[in-house]
Amino acid sequence: MPSIADDLRERLQSHGQDHVLRVWERLGGQEREQLLDQLNTLDLDLIRRLYGQRDRAAELPPFKRLSPLPVIPADAESGPDRAAGEEELRRGRVGLVLVAGGQGTRLGFNHPKGLYPVSPVTGKTLFQIHAEKVLALGRRYGVTPPLLIMTSDATHDATRDFFAEQRYFGLDPAGITFFRQGNMPAVDLESGQLLFEAPGRLALSPDGHGGTLTALASQGLLTKLRERGITQVFYFQVDNPLVRIADPIFVGQHVRANAEVSSKVVAKRSATERMGVLSCLDGRCLIIEYSDLPEDVANWPGPDGRLFFWAGNPAIHLFSLDFLERVTGTAEGLPFHLARKKVSYLAENGQTIKPEKENALKFEHFIFDVLPLADRWLVVETIREQEFAPLKNAKGEDSPATARDAQVALAGDWLTRAGVAVPRDGEGRSIHPLEISPLFALDAEELARRAKDWLGSPITGQLYLA
């Protein structure tokens, strides 16, 4: 039967985690193996330090030192930028990181969110939509960018199995890497003790979207990207079916500016929209969480008639590989953020406790903590209707209904620009479901080239172009 090494036993005792040893004595062999695997991954010194910060207030930026955010407008001249971006794609210098660690719990969908069917005519999953965009990029530029898909313990096996079942949607399996983000344990708010979710199993949770970068570094994936000749890494999240993956204009803007980090922004719908905003502090770019913006500050008017904090964060970033290696190679690494949560746990007497109030601390990395570390950065506005329709809620805003409507609206816009008559209702919405596969057209320009030869009559029913 497995045993706890003396040094681990001493570390548990010296860090106030004696209860783990008491639990250990009651476990069987398989449960002990499982717990030992978890314990051997923990940095008990770090956990103790983080717990010691539990009462520290969040450090908000000094708002009066913020300056208007310099942003490249969405309609900026794009010819030279497109040419530069397309050159990067043809030379195989762009890698892709898809963040897909979450489940569709808020959607009532207990599977990886990427498996959610969301396209308006065919019901393609989020994963298929993104995979087809990657495949189309490869066909257009002659080089398919490597796709790294970040999963979590909860989604890893199901995600890999789904891609295998779907034959990787036509992509070369050798060009896809599945990697797990890290985990951090939940600790009791009052004592700092590790919580158990089951016999022999600690209460662990993913270490946040910033854990993507630390996982890329710790698992040697940044090194592999460099060996492959990758110099830029495009980062996006699985829940946005409209995202323009490795948009060549964006890539070109980033490269021509020699930026370490480039980020897209969309105009917030209102001051109270639950969306982080990009801003500028002492010449550095940063993101402020919506929950950290007092209402009066969120309503500040800007110098151009917009809100001062108008630049919402759709989580679309482009990083230079040099920069990622630098920020993940420091001893300090990305900071952890502490969140007070309600966490069910197994008490020492074997009873499952479901707390009625916050009882635990969780620890997470945030991706936007790297932005202020960049010496050279770029912010580019994109139009929400063209690139941002997140799938988060079962109903209302950011729901399957709004995501499908956004896809139909974008397809209708492309078709109209191509000279196709799209029947619309009194509010300007297409009366028929419309869907354009990325394998048919990646953008409005490609659709126009293909449509002019054969689409000469009005649309009379649902339309799927593949």
C-alpha positions in Angstrom: 0.0 0.0 0.0 1.4 3.5 -0.9 3.0 5.5 1.9 3.7 9.2 2.4 7.4 10.0 2.2 8.9 11.5 5.4 9.6 14.8 3.7 6.1 15.2 2.4 4.7 14.3 5.9 6.9 17.0 7.4 5.9 19.6 4.9 2.2 18.9 5.5 2.7 19.2 9.2 4.8 22.4 9.0 2.1 24.0 6.8 -0.8 23.3 9.1 -2.2 20.5 6.9 -2.1 17.7 9.5 -5.7 16.8 8.7 -4.5 15.4 5.4 -2.5 12.8 7.3 -5.6 11.9 9.4 -7.6 11.4 6.2 -4.8 9.3 4.7 -5.0 6.8 7.5 -8.6 6.0 6.5 -8.0 5.5 2.8 -7.6 2.4 0.7 -4.8 1.7 -1.6 -6.3 3.2 -4.8 -7.5 6.3 -2.9 -4.0 6.8 -1.4 -2.4 6.6 -4.9 -4.8 9.3 -6.2 -4.2 11.6 -3.2 -0.5 11.1 -3.4 -0.5 12.1 -7.0 -2.3 15.3 -6.2 -0.2 16.1 -3.1 3.0 15.8 -5.1 2.0 18.5 -7.5 1.2 21.1 -4.8 3.4 24.0 -3.8 2.5 24.2 -0.1 4.7 27.3 0.4 2.8 29.1 -2.4 -0.6 28.1 -1.0 0.4 29.4 2.5 1.6 32.7 1.0 -1.6 33.1 -1.0 -3.8 32.3 2.0 -1.9 35.0 3.9 -3.2 37.5 1.3 -6.9 36.7 1.9 -7.7 40.0 3.5 -5.8 42.2 1.1 -8.0 44.4 -0.9 -7.8 44.4 -4.7 -5.4 46.9 -6.0 -7.3 49.2 -8.3 -5.6 51.5 -10.7 -5.4 55.2 -9.7 -8.1 56.2 -12.1 -7.0 59.8 -12.3 -3.7 58.7 -13.9 -5.4 56.8 -16.7 -5.2 58.3 -20.1 -7.4 57.8 -23.2 -6.6 54.5 -24.9 -4.8 54.8 -28.3 -6.8 52.5 -30.6 -6.5 51.7 -34.3 -10.0 52.2 -35.7 -11.8 49.4 -37.4 -11.9 51.1 -40.7 -8.2 51.9 -40.8 -6.3 51.5 -44.1 -5.6 47.8 -44.4 -3.7 47.2 -47.6 -0.1 47.1 -46.3 -1.3 45.4 -43.0 -3.1 42.7 -44.9 0.0 42.0 -47.1 2.2 41.8 -44.1 -0.2 39.4 -42.2 -0.6 37.2 -45.3 3.1 36.9 -45.6 3.4 35.7 -42.0 0.7 33.1 -42.6 2.3 31.9 -45.8 5.6 31.5 -44.1 4.1 29.5 -41.3 5.0 31.9 -38.5 1.6 32.0 -36.7 0.4 29.5 -34.1 -3.1 29.3 -32.6 -4.1 28.7 -29.0 -7.8 27.9 -28.5 -8.9 28.1 -24.8 -11.5 25.4 -24.2 -11.3 24.4 -20.6 -14.8 25.2 -19.6 -18.0 23.2 -19.5 -21.4 24.4 -20.7 -22.8 24.4 -17.2 -24.6 27.8 -17.5 -26.1 26.5 -20.7 -27.5 23.4 -19.1 -25.0 21.5 -21.1 -22.8 19.2 -19.0 -20.1 18.7 -21.7 -17.2 20.7 -22.9 -18.6 24.0 -24.3 -16.9 23.4 -27.6 -19.3 20.5 -28.2 -22.3 22.8 -28.1 -24.2 22.9 -31.5 -24.6 26.6 -32.4 -24.5 27.2 -36.2 -28.0 28.4 -37.4 -28.7 25.9 -40.2 -26.5 22.8 -39.8 -26.1 22.9 -36.0 -22.3 22.7 -36.2 -20.5 22.7 -32.9 -18.2 25.5 -31.8 -15.3 23.2 -32.2 -16.3 22.4 -35.8 -16.7 26.1 -36.7 -13.2 26.9 -35.4 -11.6 23.8 -37.0 -13.1 24.7 -40.4 -11.6 28.2 -40.1 -8.2 26.7 -39.4 -8.6 24.3 -42.3 -9.6 27.2 -44.6 -6.6 29.2 -43.5 -4.4 26.3 -44.5 -6.0 26.0 -47.9 -5.7 29.8 -48.5 -2.1 30.3 -47.5 -0.6 26.9 -48.2 0.4 26.3 -44.5 -2.0 25.2 -41.8 -1.2 27.0 -38.5 -0.6 24.6 -35.6 -3.6 24.5 -33.3 -3.0 24.1 -29.6 -6.2 23.4 -27.6 -6.2 24.1 -23.9 -8.5 21.8 -21.9 -9.0 21.1 -18.3 -9.4 17.9 -16.3 -13.1 18.2 -16.8 -13.0 18.5 -20.6 -9.7 16.9 -21.7 -10.8 13.4 -22.5 -14.2 14.3 -24.0 -12.5 16.9 -26.2 -9.9 14.6 -27.5 -12.4 11.9 -28.1 -14.7 14.2 -30.0 -12.0 15.4 -32.3 -11.0 11.8 -33.0 -14.6 10.8 -33.7 -15.0 13.7 -36.1 -11.7 12.8 -37.8 -10.3 16.1 -36.7 -12.7 17.9 -39.1 -10.2 17.3 -41.9 -7.2 18.7 -40.1 -4.0 16.8 -39.8 -4.0 15.3 -36.2 -0.2 15.9 -36.1 -1.0 19.6 -36.2 -3.2 19.6 -33.2 -2.0 19.6 -29.6 -4.3 19.1 -26.6 -2.9 20.3 -23.4 -4.4 20.7 -19.9 -4.3 23.9 -17.9 -3.1 23.6 -14.3 -5.1 23.2 -11.2 -5.1 24.8 -7.8 -6.6 23.5 -4.6 -9.5 25.2 -2.8 -8.7 26.0 0.9 -10.9 26.6 3.8 -11.5 30.3 4.3 -11.1 30.2 8.1 -8.2 27.8 8.5 -6.4 27.6 5.1 -6.6 23.9 5.2 -6.9 21.9 2.0 -10.5 20.8 1.2 -11.5 17.4 0.0 -14.2 16.8 -2.5 -14.2 13.0 -2.0 -12.2 10.4 -0.1 -8.7 10.6 -1.5 -9.5 13.5 -3.8 -8.7 17.2 -3.0 -11.1 19.9 -4.2 -9.1 21.2 -7.2 -10.2 23.7 -9.8 -8.6 25.1 -13.0 -6.1 27.9 -12.4 -7.8 30.4 -14.7 -7.5 31.5 -18.3 -4.0 32.9 -17.5 -3.1 29.4 -16.7 -3.0 28.9 -20.5 0.3 30.7 -20.7 1.9 29.0 -17.7 0.8 25.6 -19.1 2.3 26.4 -22.5 5.6 27.2 -20.8 5.7 24.4 -18.2 4.7 21.7 -20.7 7.4 22.7 -23.2 5.0 23.9 -25.9 6.5 27.3 -26.3 9.8 25.6 -27.1 8.1 23.3 -29.6 6.5 26.3 -31.3 9.9 28.0 -31.7 11.4 24.9 -33.1 8.6 24.9 -35.7 9.4 28.5 -36.7 6.4 30.1 -35.0 7.0 33.7 -34.0 3.4 34.9 -33.2 0.7 33.2 -31.2 -3.0 34.0 -31.7 -5.2 33.5 -28.6 -8.9 33.1 -28.7 -11.7 31.5 -26.7 -14.0 28.6 -27.7 -17.3 30.3 -27.0 -17.1 33.0 -29.7 -18.2 31.6 -33.1 -17.6 34.9 -35.0 -13.9 35.2 -34.1 -11.6 35.9 -37.1 -8.9 33.4 -36.4 -5.5 34.9 -37.3 -7.2 37.7 -39.2 -4.4 38.7 -41.6 -5.0 42.4 -41.2 -4.7 42.1 -37.4 -1.6 39.9 -37.8 -0.1 42.5 -40.1 -0.8 45.4 -37.8 0.8 43.5 -35.0 3.9 42.6 -37.0 4.4 46.0 -38.6 4.2 47.7 -35.2 6.7 45.1 -33.8 4.3 44.7 -30.9 4.8 42.2 -28.1 1.0 42.1 -27.5 -1.9 43.2 -29.7 -5.5 43.1 -28.5 -8.8 43.6 -30.2 -11.6 45.6 -28.5 -15.3 46.1 -29.1 -17.4 49.1 -28.1 -19.4 48.3 -24.9 -23.1 48.3 -25.2 -23.4 50.4 -22.1 -21.4 51.5 -19.1 -22.8 48.7 -17.0 -22.1 45.8 -19.5 -20.4 43.0 -17.6 -17.2 43.2 -19.6 -13.6 44.0 -18.8 -12.3 47.2 -20.5 -8.8 48.1 -21.8 -7.3 51.3 -20.6 -3.9 53.1 -20.5 -1.9 53.8 -17.3 1.4 55.5 -17.4 1.9 54.4 -21.0 1.1 50.7 -20.3 -2.0 48.8 -21.5 -4.1 47.1 -18.9 -7.5 45.5 -18.5 -9.9 46.5 -15.7 -12.5 44.0 -14.6 -16.1 45.4 -14.8 -16.6 44.4 -11.2 -13.7 46.8 -10.2 -15.2 49.8 -11.9 -17.4 51.9 -9.6 -20.6 52.9 -11.4 -19.7 56.6 -11.4 -16.3 55.8 -12.9 -17.8 53.5 -15.5 -20.0 56.4 -16.7 -17.1 58.8 -17.2 -17.4 60.6 -20.5 -14.5 60.4 -22.8 -12.9 63.2 -24.9 -14.5 61.9 -28.2 -18.1 61.6 -27.0 -17.8 57.9 -26.1 -17.5 56.5 -22.6 -13.9 56.9 -21.3 -14.1 53.1 -20.6 -15.6 52.0 -23.8 -13.1 49.5 -25.1 -14.5 46.1 -24.1 -12.3 43.0 -24.0 -13.5 40.2 -26.3 -10.5 38.0 -25.4 -8.8 38.1 -28.8 -5.0 38.6 -28.5 -1.9 38.2 -30.5 1.4 37.6 -28.6 5.0 37.5 -29.9 6.6 34.2 -28.9 9.6 36.2 -27.5 7.2 38.0 -25.1 5.5 34.8 -23.9 8.9 33.2 -23.2 9.9 36.3 -21.3 6.8 36.7 -19.1 6.6 32.9 -18.3 10.3 32.5 -17.7 10.5 34.8 -14.6 10.6 33.4 -11.1 7.5 35.5 -10.1 5.4 34.4 -13.1 1.8 35.6 -13.4 0.2 36.7 -10.1 -2.7 34.7 -8.6 -6.0 36.3 -7.9 -8.0 35.2 -4.9 -11.7 34.5 -5.1 -14.1 33.7 -2.2 -16.4 30.9 -3.3 -19.0 28.4 -1.9 -17.3 25.0 -2.2 -18.9 21.8 -1.2 -16.5 19.5 0.7 -16.1 16.3 2.6 -15.6 16.7 6.3 -13.3 14.5 8.3 -16.3 12.5 9.6 -17.2 11.6 6.0 -20.2 14.0 5.8 -20.6 16.1 2.7 -21.0 19.8 3.6 -22.8 22.1 1.2 -22.2 25.6 2.5 -24.8 28.4 2.4 -22.2 31.1 2.3 -18.7 31.6 1.0 -16.4 29.2 2.8 -13.3 28.7 0.6 -10.6 30.5 -1.4 -9.8 29.7 -5.0 -6.7 30.9 -6.8 -6.6 31.9 -10.5 -4.3 33.4 -13.1 -5.8 36.0 -15.4 -4.5 36.3 -19.0 -4.7 40.1 -18.9 -2.1 40.4 -16.2 0.5 40.1 -18.9 -0.6 43.1 -20.9 1.1 45.8 -18.6 4.3 43.8 -19.0 4.5 44.6 -22.7 6.8 47.4 -23.7 5.3 47.6 -27.2 1.6 47.0 -27.6 -1.3 47.7 -29.9 -5.0 47.9 -29.5 -7.3 47.5 -32.6 -11.0 48.1 -32.6 -13.3 45.5 -34.3 -17.0 45.7 -34.9 -19.0 43.6 -32.4 -21.4 42.4 -35.1 -18.6 41.1 -37.2 -16.4 39.3 -34.6 -18.0 38.9 -31.2 -21.0 36.8 -30.2 -20.1 34.9 -27.1 -22.0 31.9 -25.9 -22.3 32.1 -22.1 -25.9 32.0 -20.9 -28.9 29.7 -21.5 -31.2 32.7 -22.2 -31.1 36.4 -22.8 -27.8 38.1 -23.8 -24.9 36.0 -25.0 -27.1 32.9 -25.4 -27.5 30.3 -28.1 -30.3 32.4 -29.6 -28.2 35.6 -29.8 -25.1 33.7 -31.1 -27.2 32.1 -33.9 -28.8 35.5 -34.7 -25.4 37.1 -35.0 -24.2 34.4 -37.4 -27.3 34.9 -39.6 -26.8 38.6 -39.5 -23.2 38.4 -40.5 -24.0 36.0 -43.4 -26.7 38.3 -44.5 -24.3 41.2 -44.5 -21.8 39.4 -46.6 -24.4 38.2 -49.1 -25.8 41.7 -49.4 -22.4 43.2 -50.0 -21.9 40.5 -52.7 -25.1 41.8 -54.5 -27.4 39.0 -53.3 -31.0 40.0 -52.4 -31.6 38.9 -48.8 -35.3 39.1 -47.8 -35.6 41.0 -44.5 -38.2 41.8 -41.9 -39.3 45.2 -40.7 -36.3 45.4 -38.4 -33.8 44.5 -41.1 -33.2 40.9 -40.0 -33.0 38.1 -42.5 -36.3 36.2 -42.5 -34.4 33.0 -43.5 -31.7 31.1 -41.6 -28.4 31.7 -43.3 -25.0 29.9 -42.8 -21.8 30.2 -44.6 -19.1 27.5 -44.0 -15.6 28.9 -43.5 -14.7 26.3 -46.1 -16.8 28.3 -48.6 -15.7 31.7 -47.6 -13.6 33.1 -44.7 -14.6 36.7 -45.3 -16.9 38.9 -47.3 -14.4 39.4 -50.0 -14.0 35.7 -50.6 -17.8 35.3 -50.7 -18.2 38.1 -53.2 -15.6 36.4 -55.5 -17.4 33.1 -55.3 -21.0 34.4 -55.3 -20.9 36.6 -58.4 -20.6 33.6 -60.7 -23.7 31.7 -59.6 -25.9 33.6 -57.1 -28.2 35.7 -59.2 -31.6 35.2 -57.7 -33.1 36.2 -54.3 -33.0 33.9 -51.4 -36.3 32.1 -50.9 -35.5 29.8 -48.0 -32.8 28.7 -45.6 -29.4 28.8 -47.1 -26.3 26.9 -46.3 -23.1 27.5 -48.4 -20.4 24.9 -48.1 
